[in-house]
Amino acid sequence: MSQENASIYERGLGQNAANYEPLSPLSFIKRTASVYPNRLAVIHGEIRRSWAETYIRCLRLASALRKRGIGVGDTVSIMAPNVPEIMEAHFGVPMAGAVLNALNTRLDAELIAFTLRHAETKVLITDREYSGVMTEALKLLDEKPLVIDIDDPLAESGSLIGEKDYEALLAEGDPADPWSPPSDEWAAISLNYTSGTTGDPKGVVYHHRGAYLNAMGNVLTWSLEQHPVYLWTLPMFHCNGWCFPWTITAMAGTHVCLRRVEAKAIYDAIADNGVTHLCGAPIVMGLLISAPEEDRRPLPGKVKMMTAASAPPAAVLARMQKQGFEITHVYGLTEVYGPVTVCAWHEEWDDLEMEEQARLKSRQGVTYPVLEGLMVADADSLEPVPWDGETMGEVFMRGNVVMKGYLKNPQSTDAAFRGGWFHTGDLGVMHADGYIELKDRSKDIIISGGENISTIEVEGVLYKHPAVSEAAVVARPDEKWGETPCAFVALQSGAEATEAEIIKFCRDNLAHYKCPKTVVFTDLPKTSTGKIQKYVLREQARALGQA
């Protein structure tokens, strides 16, 4: 449009360097290091680092990567537990212009190799604890990345397999080297793989704008004040730690790192460091309330916990609250940067009976302030369902905190965005007050300990067993993990196999956390067209009780 035909609010009022800057969470660490240089940024074992020190380390990482030829469009993968290096990578890697790919530490060598190959990884930073599986994965690659070791003194095992260690890499970098945020906020900042329902994972691409906004969404949703002390019980590889590496940094908080999620370690970290916030799947709550008395420590004050996946039962909520934990229930997916809905609490609900409070808190709720659209609708027509709490439909989302799409997979991207909405594949209802509640997962994904497990992938392995004729996998309630795979198996005529044999076969061919904990030998129920009726099997698995 010409200036002559433009409205009076468009003439001479364009973007320029003075009034427009692409949104990026990289701005958070620059500000925090400037305003609060001496505040404690990182705690890890004996390590204590200020924000000034942490910023310099991120600058060195960015500089060292650039000197190695890493820049825009390159992928840097990292395989690490919640240690300072993975937090620093959330800044240093995109400061170099590259894209961060945090690997799931529970994957097997074949899936790791697939991920590194599909992501076209140029640099791999790996903690020595995972040297075994990483060595096997690297053997499967024709083109191998530069490998850098994290030699964490708290690692209990493993060897160094890289060209040099992380500290030596940082020494190559110059903190005085200039860096700049992305010229386009739509530029990719990170890559996260999700198993979906097929054998090969899909690479979910995040952009700087979405990462910035969802980090701020966490602040608003949790009413975060300055200087929270955040305990890393949620894996940073999972949706980039729900964007909390950027959130806590924006609030000049303290990152308390934790290599292993164990009850005693959690209680010690909370008590010793004055932890105020943590996140995690319900399994973390189970660890805390089931811990033996000798592992417990008094809380320093009210501790806020954000949880997702399956909603905690009333008894768990009551015990957590009695111990001083305040629970916030959220919901999201890898494709939307982690949590984007919250069961926003109303003060008047505090007077209700615990069972009713738990029922209300079990709902997935309403949008984060940064999510523009949320609806439950017919999966085909996208017509919203009635707000009656009974009519089921698919959950749809849209807005600035939805992924760019799936890496090198336009067909899946187009399907996910059909009709201008992101199709979650989750089934739920909409209540009269506008709160959504999940009822089922149309993708049949099992969420075990907060991690997605594809039933199709597990079934594919089961079908490889010579004694198996038919197999179907569904979720069975599990006291520790929330859900675990339950396999229903029909054997070949005349063949024999035991539950232990089937489970061992799976463990030989799958990451162990994906393997069934239960195997039921039976004829599989089918529709008239021969499709296995999984809803029947789900009922049978639930009837077995908690594993």
DAKA-V75683 format. One line per field, one symbol per residue. psi: psi as a letter, one per 20 degrees, with the letter a starting at -180 (. if undefined). burial: + if it has 9 or more other C-alpha atoms within 8 Angstrom, else -. Layout:
# DAKA-V75683
psi: ???
burial: ???
This chain:
# DAKA-V75683
psi: pqhhiqrijhojlrqrhhjpppppihhghggghghlhiqpgppocipoqrhggggghgggggggghhjjpbpiqpoqpoqanrhhhghhighghhiirppopqoijqrgghgggghghilphpoppqhhjhghhggghhipgoprpppqompiipirrrpjahrrghhghhhqoiipqrqrqipiiqphrpppqhbjrgprpoppqrhggggghghhggghjlprqlqoppmhppiiollkkjhhhghghjlapooqogpnqgghgggggghjlphqrrrrhhhhgggijqqhiiqqqqiapppppqabqqqrghggghghhijpoppprqarhikkcpiqqmpqphiihirqhghghggiiqibrqqijphppqprphgikpqrqmijgpqaqpqqqaikqrhappkmhghgghhjpjjqpohiqparprhjjpqpqhrohikppookiqppphhgghhghiiphipgqqqprpppphgigqqpoppppqqpiqqqrghggghgghijqphiiqqippporpppqrhjjppnhhghgghghhiap.
burial: -----+---++----------+-+++-++++++--++--+++++---+++++++++++++++++++---++--+++++++++++-++++++++++++++++++-+--++--++++++---+++++++++++-++++++--+----++++++---+--+-+++-+++--+++++++-----++--+--+++++++++++--+++++++++++++++++++++--+--++++++++++++++++++++++++++++++++--+-+++++++++--++++++++++++++++-+---++--+--++++++++-++-+-++++++--++++++++++++++++++++-------------+++-++++++++-+++++++++-----++-+++-+++++++++++++-+++--+--+--+++--+++++++++++--++++++-+--+++++++-++++++++-+++-+-+++++++++++++-+++++++++++-------+--++-+++--++--+++++++---+-+-----++---++--++----+
